[in-house]
Amino acid sequence: MKQQPTGIQNAIKKTAIQVQRAASIFWTKSTSLWHKLQPEPRKQKPARAVRHQSWIDRAVDGAFLFVTSLAFLVFLVASLPHVAYFFAAFEPQNSDGTLSDWWWFVAYLIAGAINITEFLLSIKFARELRNATYGLPWYQKLLPILGCVLKFWPFILLISGFSWAANLQHAREFHSDMLLTAESVTVTIPFMPYISTWRDLNPYIVSAFPILNIAYTLMFDSSRHESNLQPETLKPVSQPSTALQPAPVSQPMTLTTFQAEMLKGFQAMQEAHVQAMKEMQRESVKVMVETLHHLAAAKAPQQTGSPHLKAVGKKPAHIRKGGSNYEEPIRKLLQDNPTITATEAGRKVGCSHVTAGKILAGLRVTITEVPDESAPIEKVVAKVTVPLQSESA
């Protein structure tokens, strides 16, 4: 017989099922929270109206930047000899107990490298943090801030702590009794049990130049004008570009009256140029078509007429002079206006000025020569046609 499950086994199974559900829910929510915290592509902030600053605001901002910059130089000048003294204490001394100038020069170089590097790292951290969090919502700034802190602050704390330790030893070495009465007061600090009076605490305060240096550096970077706080190394997220993407909409440009008139003039010149080019193309096409017509007429086989027409010299009525369909309309125009030009004739009949010029030249020669020779030609034609009519009868 199978054993029935006891109450303890049922409780264990229910607990396991509940734990599995809780783990699944925790994993789902953690994954969703992680995806939310991932930085998305930067969104361009809407343009804001620039607030006009008065001369008092500009003067205060300029004075603050000047004071913070000067404070860094003061802390640097105060800290350099202390750190240099620390390194000089480990250099070989002369027989009379003094230190050569070379070793003092090396000690000051090391002290300057430490303090200046601390300043530059603080500025670099502030800029990297601004660029990493620009345009992101507050909940997506946590991971970039954590990355910047882990990237810069270990080294900043290392060199700051080293500088603080060197300044502290210098302060303990040269601590005088000028504040003997004030330093005899008892002080209690829970996490520093070895400090009992102000005399024990003052060296730590006096040697805190690196901490003040970092604080003033961050204030110097964050107090600049908003126009200078835009990301300096941020690159836009590249998107797949296609030829069908719309062009970015540009802001409307304000033009003066003179610039607007110049723009209108340029547009009119451009339109006239385009119109002239179209006219030239149209004329070129007409000339090409007329040339092809002439070539086709020249290569076409000539029709044979009756013998008596050849003898008389007449041509069939359906054959046009010059082989062009524009001859008759141009002839009428020439009769109405003997001084008509080739351009006007071509525009009215719809052909090029070159073709109209050739037809006009031929018609003018014919008109000047025909009246002198018309009478004899008509007499000869009459004499020749009479016998032909009698023979046919």
C-alpha positions in Angstrom: 0.0 0.0 0.0 1.2 3.5 -0.9 1.8 5.8 2.0 -0.4 8.9 2.2 1.6 12.2 2.2 1.8 13.7 5.7 1.1 17.3 6.6 4.8 18.1 6.7 5.3 16.9 3.2 2.4 18.9 1.9 3.7 22.0 3.7 7.1 21.5 2.1 5.6 21.2 -1.4 3.5 24.3 -0.9 6.6 26.2 0.4 8.6 25.1 -2.6 5.9 26.2 -5.0 5.6 29.6 -3.3 9.4 30.0 -3.3 9.5 29.2 -7.0 6.8 31.7 -7.8 8.5 34.4 -5.7 11.8 33.7 -7.5 10.1 33.9 -10.9 8.4 37.2 -10.0 11.6 38.6 -8.5 13.5 37.6 -11.7 10.9 39.2 -14.0 10.8 42.4 -12.1 14.6 42.6 -11.8 15.0 42.1 -15.5 12.3 44.7 -16.3 14.1 47.2 -13.9 17.4 46.5 -15.5 16.1 47.2 -19.0 14.5 50.4 -17.7 17.9 51.5 -16.2 19.7 50.9 -19.5 20.4 54.3 -21.1 18.3 55.0 -24.2 19.3 57.2 -27.2 19.6 60.8 -26.1 16.6 62.9 -26.6 17.2 66.4 -27.8 15.9 68.9 -25.2 13.5 71.5 -26.5 15.0 74.9 -27.1 14.3 77.3 -24.3 14.2 81.0 -24.5 17.5 82.5 -23.5 17.2 84.7 -20.4 18.8 88.0 -20.8 21.4 88.5 -18.1 22.0 91.9 -16.6 25.4 93.3 -16.0 25.2 92.4 -12.3 24.5 88.7 -13.1 27.4 88.6 -15.5 29.7 90.4 -13.0 28.7 87.9 -10.2 29.3 84.9 -12.4 32.6 86.2 -13.6 33.7 87.0 -10.1 32.7 83.5 -8.9 34.7 81.8 -11.6 37.7 84.0 -10.9 37.6 83.3 -7.2 37.2 79.5 -7.6 40.1 79.5 -10.1 42.2 81.6 -7.7 41.3 79.3 -4.8 42.7 76.3 -6.7 46.0 78.2 -7.3 46.1 79.2 -3.6 45.6 75.6 -2.4 48.2 74.4 -5.0 50.8 76.9 -3.8 50.1 76.0 -0.1 50.2 72.2 -0.7 53.2 72.1 -3.0 55.9 72.9 -0.4 54.4 70.4 2.1 54.3 67.5 -0.3 57.8 68.5 -1.7 59.2 68.5 1.9 57.8 65.0 2.4 59.7 63.7 -0.7 62.8 65.7 0.1 63.1 64.1 3.5 63.9 60.8 1.7 66.6 62.2 -0.6 70.4 62.1 0.2 71.7 65.1 2.1 75.0 66.8 2.0 77.7 66.5 4.7 76.4 69.6 6.4 72.8 68.3 6.6 71.5 70.4 3.7 69.8 69.2 0.5 71.1 70.0 -2.9 69.0 72.2 -5.3 68.6 69.3 -7.7 66.7 67.1 -5.1 64.5 70.0 -4.1 63.7 70.5 -7.8 62.8 66.8 -8.2 60.6 66.9 -5.0 58.7 69.9 -6.3 58.1 68.2 -9.7 56.6 65.2 -7.9 54.4 67.4 -5.7 53.2 69.4 -8.7 52.4 66.2 -10.7 50.3 64.8 -7.8 48.3 68.0 -7.1 47.8 69.1 -10.8 46.7 65.5 -11.7 44.2 65.7 -8.9 42.8 68.9 -10.3 42.6 67.6 -13.9 41.0 64.4 -12.9 38.3 66.3 -11.0 37.5 68.4 -14.1 37.5 65.2 -16.3 35.1 63.5 -13.9 32.7 66.4 -13.9 32.7 66.6 -17.7 32.3 62.8 -18.2 29.5 62.7 -15.7 27.7 65.5 -17.5 28.1 63.9 -20.9 27.0 60.4 -19.7 23.8 61.7 -18.1 22.8 64.4 -20.6 19.2 64.0 -21.9 18.4 60.9 -19.8 15.6 60.6 -17.2 16.6 60.5 -13.6 16.2 56.7 -13.2 18.5 56.0 -16.1 21.2 58.2 -14.7 22.1 55.8 -12.0 24.2 53.4 -14.1 26.2 56.1 -15.9 26.9 57.8 -12.6 28.1 54.6 -11.1 30.3 53.9 -14.1 31.9 57.3 -13.9 32.5 57.0 -10.2 34.2 53.6 -10.5 36.2 54.9 -13.4 37.7 58.1 -11.9 37.2 58.2 -8.1 39.5 55.3 -7.1 42.5 57.1 -8.5 41.3 60.5 -7.3 41.0 59.1 -3.7 44.4 57.5 -4.0 46.3 60.6 -5.0 44.2 62.8 -2.7 44.8 60.5 0.3 48.5 60.5 -0.5 48.7 64.3 -0.7 46.6 64.6 2.6 49.0 62.2 4.4 52.1 64.2 3.2 50.4 67.5 4.4 49.5 65.9 7.7 53.0 64.8 8.4 54.3 68.2 7.6 51.7 69.8 9.9 52.7 67.5 12.8 56.4 68.2 12.2 56.1 72.0 12.3 53.1 72.4 14.7 53.8 75.3 17.1 52.3 76.5 20.4 50.6 79.6 19.0 47.2 78.1 19.8 48.2 76.4 23.0 45.2 77.6 25.1 42.6 76.9 22.4 44.1 73.5 21.5 43.9 72.3 25.1 40.1 72.1 24.9 38.8 68.5 24.9 37.2 67.1 21.7 35.3 63.8 21.4 34.9 62.1 18.0 33.3 58.6 18.1 35.1 57.2 15.1 38.4 58.8 16.0 39.1 57.7 19.6 42.8 58.7 19.4 41.8 62.4 19.2 41.1 63.9 22.6 41.9 67.6 22.2 41.9 70.2 19.4 45.7 69.9 19.3 45.3 66.4 18.0 42.5 67.4 15.5 44.0 70.6 14.0 46.7 68.9 11.9 44.0 66.9 10.1 42.1 70.1 9.4 45.1 72.1 8.3 46.3 69.4 5.9 43.0 69.0 4.1 44.1 70.9 1.0 43.3 68.0 -1.4 39.7 67.7 -0.2 39.2 71.5 -0.6 40.9 71.3 -4.0 38.4 68.7 -5.2 35.4 70.6 -3.8 36.5 73.9 -5.4 37.2 72.1 -8.7 33.7 70.6 -8.9 32.1 74.0 -7.9 34.1 75.7 -10.6 32.8 73.3 -13.3 29.2 73.3 -12.2 29.0 77.1 -11.8 29.6 77.9 -15.4 26.9 79.3 -17.6 24.3 76.8 -19.0 25.3 77.4 -22.6 28.8 75.9 -21.7 27.3 72.9 -19.9 26.3 71.1 -23.2 28.0 67.8 -23.8 31.4 68.3 -25.4 32.2 64.8 -26.5 28.8 63.4 -27.0 28.2 62.0 -30.5 24.7 61.5 -31.9 23.4 57.9 -32.2 23.9 56.7 -35.7 20.7 55.5 -37.4 20.4 53.5 -40.6 20.1 56.0 -43.4 18.1 55.5 -46.6 17.3 57.6 -49.6 13.6 57.8 -48.6 14.2 59.5 -45.2 12.8 63.0 -44.9 15.2 65.9 -44.7 15.5 67.5 -41.3 13.2 70.5 -40.8 15.2 73.6 -40.5 14.2 76.6 -38.5 12.7 79.6 -40.4 15.3 82.2 -41.2 14.6 85.8 -40.7 15.7 88.0 -43.7 16.0 91.7 -43.9 14.2 93.7 -46.7 17.4 94.0 -48.7 18.1 90.3 -48.5 14.6 89.5 -49.5 14.9 91.7 -52.6 18.2 90.1 -53.5 16.6 86.6 -53.1 13.7 87.6 -55.3 16.1 88.9 -58.0 18.1 85.7 -57.9 15.0 83.6 -58.2 13.8 85.7 -61.2 17.2 85.3 -62.9 17.1 81.6 -62.3 13.6 81.3 -63.8 14.6 83.4 -66.9 17.7 81.2 -67.3 15.6 78.0 -67.1 13.1 79.4 -69.6 15.9 80.3 -72.0 17.3 76.8 -71.7 13.9 75.3 -72.5 13.5 77.6 -75.5 16.9 76.6 -76.8 16.1 73.0 -76.4 12.8 73.4 -78.2 14.6 75.2 -81.1 17.2 72.5 -81.3 14.6 69.8 -81.5 12.8 71.7 -84.3 16.0 72.1 -86.3 16.8 68.4 -85.8 13.3 67.4 -87.0 13.5 69.7 -90.0 16.9 68.3 -90.9 15.6 64.8 -90.7 12.7 65.8 -93.0 15.0 67.3 -95.6 17.2 64.2 -95.5 14.2 61.9 -95.9 12.9 64.0 -98.8 16.3 63.9 -100.5 16.6 60.1 -100.2 13.0 59.4 -101.4 12.6 58.1 -105.0 11.5 60.8 -107.4 8.1 60.3 -109.1 8.1 60.1 -112.9 5.7 62.5 -114.6 4.1 62.5 -118.1 6.5 63.4 -121.0 4.7 66.5 -122.1 5.0 67.9 -118.6 8.7 67.3 -118.6 9.0 69.0 -122.0 7.1 72.0 -120.8 9.0 72.1 -117.4 6.0 72.0 -115.1 5.9 70.1 -111.8 3.0 68.2 -110.4 0.7 70.3 -108.1 1.2 68.0 -105.1 5.0 68.6 -104.9 5.8 71.6 -102.7 8.8 73.8 -103.2 11.6 73.2 -100.8 10.0 69.9 -99.6 8.5 71.7 -96.5 5.0 72.0 -95.3 5.7 75.5 -93.9 6.3 77.2 -97.3 2.6 78.1 -98.1 1.9 79.6 -94.7 5.1 81.6 -94.8 4.4 82.7 -98.4 1.1 84.2 -97.2 2.8 85.9 -94.3 5.4 87.3 -96.7 2.7 88.6 -99.0 0.9 90.3 -96.1 4.1 91.6 -94.5 7.1 91.8 -96.8 9.5 92.9 -94.0 8.7 89.9 -91.7 11.7 88.3 -90.0 12.6 84.6 -89.8 12.0 84.6 -86.0 8.5 86.0 -86.3 7.6 83.7 -89.2 8.9 80.6 -87.4 7.0 81.5 -84.2 3.7 82.0 -86.1 3.8 78.9 -88.2 5.5 76.7 -85.5 8.9 76.0 -87.0 12.4 77.0 -86.1 13.9 80.3 -87.2 16.5 78.5 -89.3 13.9 76.7 -91.5 11.8 79.9 -91.7 14.9 81.9 -92.8 15.7 79.5 -95.6 12.1 79.5 -96.9 12.0 83.3 -96.7 15.2 83.6 -98.6 14.0 81.4 -101.4 10.6 83.1 -101.6 12.2 86.6 -101.7 14.4 85.6 -104.6 11.5 84.0 -106.5 9.3 87.1 -106.0 12.0 89.4 -107.3 12.8 87.3 -110.4 9.3 86.0 -111.4 7.7 89.3 -112.5 10.5 89.9 -115.1 10.3 86.5 -116.7 6.7 85.6 -116.2 5.4 87.0 -119.5 7.9 85.0 -121.8 7.4 81.8 -119.8 3.6 82.1 -120.2 4.0 82.7 -124.0 6.2 79.6 -124.4 3.9 77.5 -122.4 0.9 78.6 -124.5 2.7 77.8 -127.8 3.7 74.4 -126.6 0.4 73.4 -125.1 -1.6 74.2 -128.3 0.0 71.4 -130.5 -0.3 69.0 -127.7 -4.0 69.6 -127.4 -4.5 69.2 -131.2 -2.6 65.9 -131.2 -4.6 64.6 -128.4 -7.8 65.5 -130.2 
